[in-house]
Amino acid sequence: MRKTTAVTAALAVALAASASPAQADRGHGRDGDRGHGRSSGIELSVLGTHHSDLFDEAAAEIVAHDPDTQRLFVVSAAAAAVQVLDASDPQAPTKLFDLEPVGVTAADGSTVGEGAVANSVAVHDGLVAVAVEAADKTAPGWVVLFDTDGTALNALRAGALPDMVTFTPKGRTLLVANEGEPADDYSADPEGSVSVVDLPRRRSSVTDLTQDDVSTAGFGAWDEGRELHPDVRVYGPDLSTGEPGTPGRVARNLEPEYIAAGGERTAYVVLQEANAFAVLDVRDAEFTDIVPFGHKDHLEEGAALDASNRDDAIRIENWPVYGMYQPDSADTYRWRGQTLLVTANEGDTRDWDGFSEESRVGSMTEDVPLCEDSPRIQGFLADNEQGIGTVDELLDDAHLGRLTASAVDGLREDGSCYEEIYSYGGRSFSIWTADGERLFDSGSDFERITAEAEPDHFNANNDENGFDSRSDDKGPEPEAITIGEVDGRTYAFIGLERVGGIMVYDITDPRDASFVQYLNNRDFSAEPGTREVGDLAPEGMAFIDAEDSPIRGVPVLAVAHEVSGTTTLFRIDGVNGRGRG
């Protein structure tokens, strides 16, 4: 039997009680006590797994569920297709067939050619939509439409690098995030956009869709004089002068990563590298705002991190570093009449042959030093628990020297030195209002809880059973997130891409969100690349309501794992009783 790791709220309380004073205060809730999770709520347990038996080939990335057929649709980049699994017996999901976009003719007369890659899948009312990237990622891609039996119904042209697809809640509109990444050498840098497809009420009419039914929302207004908030990151080389104000610079720079539909009229589009989200008016196919996420201050109480993979220790401490939230995925829910955005704060960089922003703090400060008169740096050196008294000590590999950070952020205006250090990701999940006010952040929970669960494999990577190998680079790396309601309460499920596993939080009241469970279906005694190791690198999730579940009355969570190539179903059971532990 595979060894799985589970941590519940009760163990989190014990962790907080046994930690040092700095560790014990994890910044929880309004009263600083999120460590006291609910003693009851829900509990995840493994039901069954489908194995692709392809290791580290992106053979299971995004998963979607169709309740009428009890089928799962799983993106496999390795096969350039979507695997269709029978989940009617969730303890033994089996593969039925593949949806193959290559060769499908689109409404504009183009054909999905060889080398095209499926990136995302969504299902609604028997219609399956697949976002497909062209062989040349800077060229326009497609969204290909199938029925649940695998028949190709139509295809429509989208923008460059369609990376995510979703339906609005009632299925009236299909939204495609066109990331628009540059060529590796920056010989081309297409504009990021969202394709908006008006769907017919009768699914049988999908075959009649034409390219005229597709509208494109872009960011040209911000190149034409509309004011952009200064905290929205627009940076890197440009195809012409590289200077702000270059025509099309903003539109080419912003790269839609993920879409969370807040209803039929509004969607929220994550711009990961820009550390912002855009608000989309679905009916008008127009962006109405771009809102920055801001920064996480790792000097604040409850926001510590382990910053080094060269200290041979678990050291979750406060450092003079700002973390850029930069979520990868997001979901929405309603609370007191307003839509809230919930994000998994992974972090990401631009790292291409033609331009790279990422560096190590120690390396980037060799040529451009830290500002000796920076109040933040000097304040830390004058008063810190680590006993660090000089800049040289701070930049030691066992401290901040190994931390991956941005070489383009934090510079003094004249470029002579770094006033601040900005790292990637929040190592957390957050809850935001629609106008960008942060209501909750899980602080340093993820590192503390995983340290308790697997101290010998703290911040391990997803392809080897090491120790502390990811502390310098986004830590556990929260990647996937989805929301579900169980017994009248709302829960967030967050997948950790590196060390693995699913975090569960009760977010019914966002001002008092609480940890419920951490479950990692990974056996660190087994070798990565074997079936025995279990699940590695959760990439996509689908929450299946009790009424739609293959187990009558019991909700299920389906999770696709990129590195292990596995798709696992988890049973979600309610735990009797309420109240604080």
Secondary structure, DSSP 8 states (H G I E B T S, - for coil): ----EEEEHHHHHHHHHHS-HHHH----TTTT-TTS-BS-SEEEEEEEEEE----SS--S--EEEETTTTEEEEEETTTTEEEEEE-SSTTS-EEEEEE--TT-B-TTS-B--TT-EEEEEEEETTEEEEEEE-SSTTSEEEEEEEETTS-EEEEEEEEESEEEEEE-TTSSEEEEEE-----TTSS-----EEEEEE--SSGGGGGG--GGGEEEE-SGGGTTT----TTS---S--SS--STT-TTHHHHH--EEEEEE-SSSEEEEEETTTTEEEEEETTTTEEEEEEE--EEETTSTT--B---SSSSS---B--S-EEE---SEEEEEEETTEEEEEEEE-----EETTEE-EEEHHHHHHHS-B-TT-HHHHHHHHS-TT---SHHHHTSTTTTTT-EEESSSSB-TTSSSBS--EEE--SEEEEEETTS-EEEE-TTHHHHHHHHH-GGGTT--SSS--SSTTTTTTTT-EEEEEEEEETTEEEEEEEETTT--EEEEE-SSGGG-EEEEEEE-B-TTS-TTSGGGB---EEEEEEE-GGG-SSTT--EEEEEETTTTEEEEEEEEE-S--SB-
